[in-house]
Amino acid sequence: MGFSLKVIFLGLLLNGQQWMSRGQNYHKPSISVTPSAAVTLGRNVHIHCRSEGYNKMEFHLVKEVSASMKTLNTKTAEMDEVVFSIENAKQSDRGTYRCVYIFRSDGYQTWSDYSEAVHLNITETAKPRELMTAMWASGAAGLFLLLLLLSLIAFLLYRKKNKGSTVKERSKAVNMASQPEDEAESGDVAYASLNHRSLKTEHAASPDRAPESCIYALLAEGRTKEGQ
């Protein structure tokens, strides 16, 4: 009798746990997209689904099609998160996606609420005209930088040239200022030749006659001797 009561009590306990698990309200999972919800045609995109504190749940990736939800893929999480990958994205992959997970126990299963929606937008690759525009823009920027650099070099050369001219002019002015003093110093003493006869008389004289002696007089010039 005692053993039967224990079996009945254990059965009621298990049934109660199953009823509680079936009636439990599981939180909706979180969803995110990497690298971005704006996907270039042909690139890969990853959708992350995560349960809030529940491990090893079975996740479903669903897509909104018309007015219904279409399951695209199913994965069981090792911990609390799974990653669904869409490779070589196509225009048909454009749309709204959600996550949902299932709790299973003893043949019973309980679904969580759907996650928030994420919308994948598949964009075309850059058009040739856009590429040309980008190339022209980059070329114009490079040309501007080149002109700016050349202008800077020209300015530096012009400044250096002007600086050299100024130094030369100053040196020339200093030389010109010192030149009169040198001439004055060299011109303090002068020599003159005095002849007693005129030039005409000298020509009339006999060629055999020895030239008469000349007297050299020292002419003193300069401010010092003038003062004396």
C-alpha positions as CSV (number, residue, x, y, z in Angstrom):
1,M,0.0,0.0,0.0
2,G,2.8,2.4,0.9
3,F,4.7,1.6,-2.3
4,S,1.6,2.2,-4.4
5,L,1.1,5.7,-2.9
6,K,4.7,6.5,-3.7
7,V,4.2,5.5,-7.3
8,I,1.1,7.6,-7.6
9,F,2.7,10.6,-6.0
10,L,5.7,10.3,-8.3
11,G,3.4,10.1,-11.3
12,L,1.5,13.2,-10.3
13,L,4.8,15.1,-9.7
14,L,6.0,14.2,-13.2
15,N,2.7,15.2,-14.8
16,G,2.7,18.4,-12.9
17,Q,6.2,19.3,-14.2
18,Q,5.2,18.4,-17.8
19,W,2.1,20.6,-17.5
20,M,4.2,23.4,-16.1
21,S,6.7,23.1,-18.9
22,R,3.9,23.1,-21.5
23,G,2.3,26.1,-20.0
24,Q,5.5,28.0,-19.5
25,N,5.8,31.2,-21.5
26,Y,9.3,31.3,-23.1
27,H,10.7,34.7,-24.0
28,K,11.1,35.6,-27.6
29,P,14.6,35.2,-29.0
30,S,16.8,38.1,-30.0
31,I,17.9,38.5,-33.6
32,S,20.8,40.4,-35.3
33,V,22.5,40.5,-38.7
34,T,26.3,40.8,-39.5
35,P,27.9,42.5,-41.2
36,S,24.9,44.6,-42.1
37,A,21.3,44.2,-43.2
38,A,22.2,46.0,-46.4
39,V,23.9,43.3,-48.4
40,T,25.7,43.7,-51.7
41,L,24.7,41.2,-54.3
42,G,26.9,38.1,-54.1
43,R,28.2,38.7,-50.6
44,N,27.6,36.6,-47.5
45,V,25.4,37.6,-44.5
46,H,24.9,36.0,-41.1
47,I,21.7,36.0,-39.0
48,H,22.2,35.4,-35.3
49,C,19.4,34.0,-33.1
50,R,19.7,33.8,-29.4
51,S,17.5,32.6,-26.6
52,E,17.3,34.5,-23.3
53,G,18.8,32.2,-20.7
54,Y,17.7,28.9,-22.3
55,N,20.4,26.5,-23.6
56,K,20.2,23.8,-26.4
57,M,17.0,25.1,-27.9
58,E,15.9,24.2,-31.4
59,F,15.9,27.4,-33.5
60,H,14.0,28.0,-36.7
61,L,14.8,30.8,-39.1
62,V,11.6,31.9,-40.8
63,K,10.8,34.3,-43.6
64,E,7.7,36.2,-44.1
65,V,6.1,35.1,-47.4
66,S,2.8,36.8,-48.2
67,A,0.8,36.5,-45.0
68,S,2.5,33.4,-43.7
69,M,5.8,32.3,-42.2
70,K,8.1,30.0,-44.1
71,T,10.8,28.0,-42.2
72,L,14.1,28.2,-44.1
73,N,16.5,26.5,-41.8
74,T,16.6,24.7,-38.4
75,K,19.5,24.4,-35.9
76,T,19.9,23.2,-32.3
77,A,22.1,25.5,-30.2
78,E,25.1,24.2,-28.4
79,M,24.5,26.9,-25.8
80,D,22.0,29.7,-26.3
81,E,22.8,31.0,-29.8
82,V,22.9,29.8,-33.4
83,V,24.0,31.4,-36.6
84,F,22.2,31.1,-39.9
85,S,24.3,32.0,-42.9
86,I,23.1,33.1,-46.3
87,E,25.9,32.7,-48.8
88,N,26.2,34.4,-52.2
89,A,23.2,36.6,-51.5
90,K,20.7,37.0,-54.4
91,Q,17.7,39.2,-55.0
92,S,15.4,36.4,-53.9
93,D,17.0,36.6,-50.4
94,R,15.6,40.0,-49.9
95,G,12.8,40.1,-47.3
96,T,11.8,40.0,-43.6
97,Y,13.3,37.4,-41.3
98,R,12.5,36.3,-37.8
99,C,13.6,33.6,-35.3
100,V,11.7,31.2,-33.1
101,Y,12.8,28.3,-30.9
102,I,11.1,25.2,-29.5
103,F,11.4,23.6,-26.0
104,R,11.0,19.8,-26.2
105,S,10.5,17.5,-23.2
106,D,9.1,13.9,-23.1
107,G,7.3,14.2,-26.4
108,Y,5.9,17.7,-25.6
109,Q,7.1,20.9,-27.3
110,T,6.5,24.5,-26.6
111,W,7.2,27.3,-29.0
112,S,8.5,30.7,-28.0
113,D,7.2,33.9,-29.4
114,Y,8.7,35.2,-32.7
115,S,11.6,37.5,-32.5
116,E,11.6,41.0,-33.8
117,A,11.8,41.3,-37.5
118,V,15.0,42.1,-39.6
119,H,14.8,43.2,-43.2
120,L,17.5,42.2,-45.6
121,N,18.0,44.6,-48.5
122,I,20.1,43.2,-51.4
123,T,21.8,46.0,-53.3
124,E,23.4,45.8,-56.8
125,T,27.1,46.3,-57.3
126,A,28.3,49.8,-58.3
127,K,27.4,50.8,-61.8
128,P,30.1,51.8,-64.3
129,R,28.9,55.4,-64.3
130,E,29.2,55.5,-60.6
131,L,32.6,54.0,-60.8
132,M,33.7,56.6,-63.3
133,T,32.3,59.4,-61.1
134,A,34.3,58.0,-58.2
135,M,37.4,57.8,-60.3
136,W,37.0,61.4,-61.5
137,A,36.5,62.6,-58.0
138,S,39.6,60.8,-56.7
139,G,41.6,62.1,-59.7
140,A,40.5,65.7,-59.1
141,A,41.5,65.4,-55.5
142,G,44.9,64.1,-56.4
143,L,45.4,66.9,-59.0
144,F,44.5,69.5,-56.4
145,L,47.0,68.1,-53.9
146,L,49.7,68.1,-56.6
147,L,49.0,71.7,-57.6
148,L,49.0,72.7,-53.9
149,L,52.4,71.0,-53.5
150,L,53.9,72.7,-56.6
151,S,52.6,76.0,-55.4
152,L,54.3,75.5,-52.0
153,I,57.6,74.5,-53.7
154,A,57.4,77.6,-56.0
155,F,56.7,79.9,-53.0
156,L,59.7,78.5,-51.1
157,L,62.0,78.9,-54.1
158,Y,60.8,82.5,-54.6
159,R,61.4,83.3,-51.0
160,K,64.8,81.8,-51.0
161,K,65.7,83.8,-54.2
162,N,64.5,87.1,-52.7
163,K,66.5,86.4,-49.6
164,G,69.7,85.8,-51.6
165,S,69.1,89.0,-53.6
166,T,68.7,91.0,-50.4
167,V,72.0,89.6,-49.1
168,K,73.8,90.5,-52.3
169,E,72.4,94.1,-52.3
170,R,73.5,94.5,-48.7
171,S,77.0,93.2,-49.5
172,K,77.2,95.6,-52.6
173,A,76.2,98.5,-50.5
174,V,78.8,97.8,-47.9
175,N,81.5,97.5,-50.6
176,M,80.4,100.8,-52.2
177,A,80.6,102.5,-48.8
178,S,84.1,101.3,-48.2
179,Q,85.4,102.1,-51.7
180,P,85.7,106.0,-51.4
181,E,87.7,105.5,-48.2
182,D,90.1,103.2,-50.1
183,E,90.4,105.7,-52.9
184,A,91.0,108.5,-50.5
185,E,93.8,106.6,-48.8
186,S,95.4,105.7,-52.1
187,G,95.0,109.3,-53.3
188,D,96.7,111.0,-50.4
189,V,100.1,111.0,-52.3
190,A,100.6,111.9,-56.0
191,Y,103.6,112.5,-58.2
192,A,104.1,115.1,-60.9
193,S,106.9,115.7,-63.5
194,L,108.0,119.3,-64.0
195,N,109.9,120.4,-67.1
196,H,111.5,123.9,-67.5
197,R,110.9,124.1,-71.2
198,S,107.7,123.9,-73.1
199,L,106.8,120.9,-75.3
200,K,107.4,123.0,-78.5
201,T,110.9,124.0,-77.4
202,E,111.7,120.4,-76.6
203,H,110.8,119.3,-80.2
204,A,113.0,122.0,-81.7
205,A,116.0,121.0,-79.7
206,S,118.8,118.9,-81.2
207,P,118.3,115.2,-81.1
208,D,121.9,114.8,-80.0
209,R,121.3,117.0,-77.0
210,A,120.7,115.1,-73.9
211,P,117.4,115.7,-72.3
212,E,117.4,118.2,-69.5
213,S,116.8,117.0,-66.1
214,C,113.3,116.9,-64.6
215,I,112.4,117.8,-61.1
216,Y,109.8,115.6,-59.4
217,A,107.8,117.3,-56.8
218,L,105.9,115.5,-54.2
219,L,102.3,116.7,-54.1
220,A,100.6,116.0,-50.9
221,E,96.9,115.6,-51.0
222,G,94.6,114.6,-48.3
223,R,92.9,116.2,-45.5
224,T,95.8,115.8,-43.1
225,K,98.3,117.9,-45.1
226,E,95.6,120.4,-46.2
227,G,95.1,121.1,-42.5
228,Q,98.8,121.8,-42.1
